[in-house]
């Protein structure tokens, strides 16, 4: 029987897999370093999760991607790499400082022509996107303030189409989905979004638990029917 690994063991395995299989390029590595230098929180997705986002964008055949929560642009770069050269990614970031760091990182990665960074409250940006009446988004990644996850999920459906892929990060939150008192600010929003994903007839979804450098967490994956 395989014994349970300790947390440092999980992190060591993740580092091994990132080095051997994922292999983030220099642009991605610079993005992480730039975020640290700018004093941004180290809450970007792990490299293996970023690579998964890139592959999902490619597998879904997406040409238009919507990201809710930019931070320093690490996940943005991964997904933009998965888009064709004429693809487009719109990413929503609340804080101007974060958006400025992300803009530099994305441009340095040679992907600036694909990425449109919208600064401000995401709910306002999403409303504006609907009013612009542009083409639907093929892929949506939700990774922002968790209390608004249900709203973001609703917007993902409204701005998407049948067949749109939705990924919602932080779906387990160290087990707080079973006891929202562990984090009364964030956990209730995550639980509400998960309940919506399971009950809303417009969605078909699942949740995968993960463990690694970001702790015990997971992500939800859904398809718009």
N, C-alpha and C positions, 0 to 999 in steps of 0.2 A: 504494500500500500504506500502511495506517495504521501509524505507528510506535508502539512500546510507550511508554505513558505512564510517567513517573516516579511514585514513591509520592505526592509532593505533588499531582500531577495527579489521581491516583485520589481523594485526599481532597477536592480541590476539586470534582470531579464529584459525589461523594457529598453534599457540602454543598449543591451546586446542586439536586440531585434532592430532598433533604430539604426545602429551602425551597420549591421549585416544586410538587412532587407530594405528598410525604409530609405535610408541614405539621403537626408535632406541636403539640398544644395547650398551654396554659399549665400545666396540671397535670403534663404530661410534662416540660416544661422545668423546672418547679420541682423535680421529682424528681431530675433530674440535678444541679441546683445544690445541693440539700440533701445529696446524696451527697458532693459535693466538700467542702462545708462541714463535714461530719461526718468527713472523712478516710477515707472508704471508697475502695477501689480503683476506678479508672475502667475497669471491665471489663463494664459493661452492654452489651447489644446495641446496635448502631447504630440510628438512627431508622428507616431503610428496612427493616431486619430486624424491628424491633418492629411496624411496620405490616404486614409480611408475616404475622407471627404473628396479628395481629388479623383479617386477611382470611381466613387459613386456619381460624381458629375459626369465623368466619361461614360460610365455604364448606362446612365440614364439618357445619354445623348443631349444633355442640356446645352442650350445656347444662351439662355438668360438665367442668371442666378441672383437671388436676393439673400443678403446676409443681415441679420439683426444683431448687432454687437460687433464692432470692429476691433477694439482695443488697439494693438500695434500692427494689425494687419497680417498676423501669422497665418491664421486660417484663411484669410482673404487670398493670400498668395497661393496657398495650396489649391484652392478652388479655381482661381484664375488660371493656374497652370493646366487644369483639366479642361478648360474651355477652348474651343477653336479660336483661331486668331481674330476672327470677327465677332466673337462672343462678347457678352456684356455682363458685368457684375455690379450690382448696386448694393452698397453696404451702408448701414445706418450706425452712426456713432454719436452719443450724447455729448461727450466732452471734447471741446476744440483741441486741447493739448493732445489727447489720444489720436484724434483725426490727423493732426499735423505729423506726428511720429509715423502713423500708418502711411500717409501720403509719401513720405520720404522712403520708407521701406518698400512700398509697392513700386515706386518709380525706379529705385535702385535695382529691384528684381527684374526690371524690363517689362513690367506688366501694366504700366500706367494707362496705356491706351484702352485697356479692357475694363478699368475700374472707375466707378463713379462713387465718391464718398459724400454722403449726405450728413450734415452736422445738425444736431438738435434732437429733441425727444422723438423716439422712434414712432410713437403713435401718431405724431404730427406728420412725420416723413411718410409713413405708410398711407395716411389719408391723402397727402399730396400726390403720391404715386398713383393712387386710384383715380384722382381727378385728372391726371395727365393722360389717362386712357391709352397707355402704351400696351405693347404685346404682353401676354401673361408670362409669368416666371415659370421656368421648368423645374427649378430646384430652389429650395429655401432652407437656410441654416439659421436656427434660432439659438442664440447664446448671449443673452443680455440680462436685464434685471428680471429675476424669477417671478416676482409678484405679478408681472404683466404677461407671463407665459400664455395664459388662456387667450388674451387679446391678440398676442402675436400669432398664435395658432389660427385664430379666426382670420386674421389678415392674410396669412399664408394661403388659406383656402380661397379667399376672395381675390387675391392677386395672382393665384395660380390657375390651373385648368385640370380637367380630368387627366390623370397620369403624372401630375406634378409630384416630385419627391420632396418630403419634408424630413429634416433631421433636427431634433431638439436635444441640445446637450444638457448635461447635469440632471438626468432623470431619476437618479437614485439618491444623491446628495447625502452620502454617508449614512444611508438608512433612514433619513429624516422623513421619507415618504410614509413610513409606518408610524412615526411619532412626530407630528408637526411642531410639538412644543420644543423639540430640539433646535428649531430655527423658525420661530413664528413669523419672521419677516419674509423668508424665501420659500419655505417648504409648502405652505398652503397653495401658493400659485402653481408650484410644480405638480402637486396632487390634482388640482383642478384641471390642469392641462392634460394630465394622463387620463383622468376620468373622461374628459371630452374626447380624447383620442380613441378610447374604448367604446364610447356610447354614440358618438356622432356618426350617422349613416354616410356622411360624405368622406369618411376616413377609414382606412384599413391599416392598422399599425401593430408594432411590437416594441419591446424594450430589451436592450442588452445590458447586463451589468458588466462593469469593468473594474479593474484594480491595477494600480501602477503608481507612477510619480504624482498623479493628481489625487491619490487616495482611492477610496471606495466610492464609485459613482457609476455612471452608465449613460446611454443615449437612447432616445426614442426615434424610431424610423417609421414613417407613415407614407402612404400613397393616397392621393386624392382620387376618389372613385369617379 
